[in-house]
């Protein structure tokens, strides 16, 4: 199981020092999110100021962008990072796409994302092989690519320095053939909570970003079977899809209360209700939705019981006990894990050092 870090929301000027510290700490990958800042821009700085750590978006909002925009950005980042970049895409929910980004919400979320991924890969194939661009779908039609707009093929990555620990020494292929599973030149992960996107990941992606609002039971009983179903459609297996999870953790009552607040927020989202319903907690989810609609945020954490907390949060008596607790909960279920706490150099360095060492 790989142990990754997430970049906290920050201004671009602060990214290089954090990226270098994450690499020195020995994390396997550094992910960027798209909440208060653009997810792609920090990746250029991570690529410039590191040599071996993997890097990727977890996630960039796909429905806020065109396939061409995504394809060009990922292509440049893959080249700059010497093949270390992972393209992580998420659809977001309808309210954010229509009201925050001003874009249309598709009739089929899975259908549009499948097409978007196909269109991105069609552009990549044209640039890498010279194949004529001819992608026709319900949402996207791509037929124009002249030499003036063609960035050309990605160079083959050179071997990265191998640290003494051996962590982060491998670099995924950026050219010279297909990646594992035979799907594309740059690894694509997609994020999801429900089975439709999990099946799509199994069918057409190299990885799946499991939402933090998750549990080992939901992963085993709902999402993993969906990934396997999708993989089987294209002659692949679960082993061809890397499952990445950001896990809630708590070692103190204060951290448990913070997790309670975050869980109540996620559980209030109507499109995430299936997670609560899987446990028979659909009525609680409906109450949370009602509170959120009225802006009654203080009332929401009180609805998250200790039983719910234990399902969605890795609880440990001390930070030293966390690695064993995470491995016990998620071993054999996920391939890479990130804790919900962002990595900030100079804060909890001993904690991070021991976590990296344990994995």
N, C-alpha and C positions, 0 to 999 in steps of 0.2 A: 504494500500500500504506500503510495507516494504522499508526502506531507507538504502542502502548499501554503502560501500566504496570500492575503488580500490587501491591496493598497487602500489605505483610508482615503476618503475624499480630501483632496488637497490641491493647491495651486501648482501649476506645472513647474515653477521654479524649485519646488521642494522635492520633486520626483527623483532626480538623479541620486541624491544622497540616500533616500530610502531604498531605491533599487539596489544600489551597491551594498547597503547593509543587509538586505535580504539575501543577496547572493553570498556574501561572506558568512551569514548565519547558516547557510546550507539548505535553504528551502528548495524543493524541487521545481516549483513554479511560482510566479507572481501574477495574480489576476487583478484586473481592473474592473470596476463596476460603472454603471451609468445611472447615477442618481442625481448628484449635484454638478457633475462635470461630464464632459465627453469621455467615452470609454477608450477611444482609439488614440487620442493625442498623447496620453502618458506612455503608451506602448512604444512610441518612437523614441522617447527618452530612456525607457528601460533598455531598449535594444542598443542604444548608443553607449550606455554607461555600464553595461554588463557583458559577459562573454559566454557564460555557460547555462545560466538559469533559464528554464522554459518560461514563456510569457503568453498571456492571452486575455481575452475579454470574457468576463463572467457577470453580466453579459452586455453586449451592445444591442440596442433595440432595433430589431430587423425591420419592423413595419414602419419605422420612421425614416427609412432609407430605400433608395433604389438598388437593384442588383449591381448596376454599374458602380455606384458609389462604394458599396461594400467590396466589390471585386478589386477595384483599384487600390483601396486603402489596405486591404489584407495583402495584396501582392507586394506593395512597397514595404510593409512591415516584415513580411517573410524574407524579402531580400536584405533588408537592413539588419535583421536579427540572425542572419545566417541559418535560416530554417527553423528557428526556435518558436515562431509565432503560432498560436492556436486561435482560430476564429470561433468565438463563442457568441451565439445569437439567441435572443429571447424575443418573444412576440409582445410582451407586456399585456395589459388588459385593455378592454375597449375604451373605458373612460380616459385613460392616459393617452391612448393613440389619437382619439378624436378631440379631446379637450386640452391636452398639454402639447401635443405635436401637430394638431390640426390636419391629421391624415384620415383617410377613410378606413373603416373597419371592414375586413373582408367577410364575404358570406361563408367562407370555409377557412378557418385559421390554419388547419393542417394542410389544406390544399394550396393555399397561398405560400406558406413557408416551404413546402416541397418544391413548388415552382421557383421560388426565390433562390433556393439552394441550387437547383438545376441550372438556373440562368447564370448564377455566379460561376459555377463550374464550367459552363459553356464558354464564358469569357476566358477563364483560365486556360482551357484547352486550346482555344484559338491563339492566345499569346504564347503558350508553351510549344505548340506543335505546328502552328500555321494552318490548322484546320479552319475551314470557312465557318464563320459565325452564322448559325441558323437555328435559333431557338424559338419555338412557337408554343405558347401556352394560353390559358384563359386570362391570366393577369399580365403576362410579359411576352413581348415579341421582340427579339433582338436579331438584327440582320446586317448591321452596319459596323464594320471595323476596318478602317483604312490604316496604312502604315504610320501616318502622322499621329494616330491615337493609340497605337499598339506599343506597350512598354517593352515587348520582347520577352524571351524566356527567362525564368529564374536561373541563376547560376547554381551549380551543384555546391552544397554546403561543404566548407572545410571542417575537419575535425576540431572540436573545441578542446581547450585545455582540460586535462583530467585532474581534478583535485585529489588530494591524498585520501579523502574519505570516499571517493568514488561517486558522490552524489552529484547529480546534474551533469554528468560527463557526456551523456548521449544526446545527440541532436536529431530530431525527426527529419526525414528526407524532405527537401524542398523541390527537388527535380529529379530527373532520371527515372521516371516511372511512377507508379501509383503507390499510395500509402497502403498500410495493412487493410485488407478488406476491399482493395481495388477501387476506391471511390474518388480520390482526389489528390491534388498536389499539396494542398495546405489542409491540415486537420480541421474539421468543422464539428463543433459541439453545439447542441441546442439544449435549451432549458425547458423544463416543463413540470407541472404538478399532476396532470391527469394522463390517462392512458394514450390518448391520441398522439400527443407529441412524443411520448416514450416509444410508441410503435414506429413513428417516423424516424426517430434516432436510430433504432435498430435496423431500419430499412436502408437509410441513406447517409448516415453520419458516422464519424469516427468516435464520437463521444456524446455523453448526456450529462448535463448539469442538473442534478436533482435539487429541487428547491429546498431551502433551509427548513421550511415547514414540512417536516417529514419525520419518519420513524423507521427503525429496522423492520417492523412488521409491515408497514405500508410498502416499503421497498420490496420486501420478499413476496408479498401476496398480491400486489397490484402492479408496480412499475417494472420489476424484473421480468415477470411473465410477458408484459406488453413489449418490452425491448426484445425479448427472445422471439416473440411472434413476428415482429417486424423484420428481424434479422433472418428468420427462416424464409421469408418471402423472397429474399435476394441471395439465398444460398450461403448465408453467413451464420455465425453463432454469437452468443453473448460475449465471448472472448474477443470479438472484433470491435466491441463498443466499450470504451473506457467510461466508467461511471464515476463522476466527480460529485462530492457532497460537501456543502458547507454546513457544519454541525453546530447547534447550540450547545454551550457548555456552561456549567455552574459548579463552583466549589465553595461558595459562600451564600448566605441568605440574601445578600444584596444582589449578587449575580443571578440568583434564582428569580428574584422579583423583576429584574430587568428582562430576563427571558420570558417571564409571564406576560409582561407588557407587549413584547414583540410577537409572541404567539397569538395573543388576543387580536392584534392588528391584522396579522396574516389570516387568521381564522374568520375574520369579519368579511373577507373578500368573497363575494358570491361564487366566482369561478373556482375558488379553492375549497368549496364546501365539501367536495367528495372525500377529502381527507378526514374531516370530522365525522361525516356520515359512515365511513368505514368502521368507526368505533361505536356507532350509535349515538353520536353527539351532535346530530344535525340540528336539534332544537336549540342547543347552546350556540351553534354557529349562527342561526337565524337571529337570536337575541343580540349577538355581537354585531351583526350587520345593522340591526336597528339602532343600536347605540352609536355606531360609527356614522350613520346617516344624520344623526342629530348632533354630532360632534361631542358626544359624551364619552370622551376617552378615559376619564378616571374610573368610570364604572366597569370598563371592559376587563382589566386584569383580574378582577375579583371573581369572574366567571371561570377562570382557568384553575381547575382543581389540582391537587397534588398528583392525582392519577394521570391527568393530562400532562402535567409537567414532566412526570417520569417517562411518558411515552415520547415526548418531543425533544427532551433535553438530556444530554449526557451529564449525569450528576456524579460528583466524586467528593470524597472527604477533604482532599487537598489537591493542589496542582500536580504534585508528584504522582498521584493516582490516576490522573487523566489519561495518559497514553494507554495504559492497560484497559481502562474503561472504554475508550474509543475503539480499540482493537477488538475487544470482546463484543461490543454492540454491532460493529460494522465489518468485521473481518469476513471475507468471502462474499460480501454484498457490494462493496464499493472498491474502486481501484485507486482513487485519490481522495484525500480528505483535507479540508480547510476548516479551521474553527472560525466562528462568527466574529470573533474579536479581530479587528484589523491589526496588522503589524506596524508598530511605531518604534523606530530605533530609540534606545535609551529608556523605554518603558517596558518593564517586565523582561529584560534581556535574558536573565537567568531562566525564566520560565520558557521562553522561546528556545533557548539553547538546549534545555533538557527535552523539550518536545521533539525537536529535530533529531537529537541523538537517539531518542526512543524509537523513532520510525526509520 
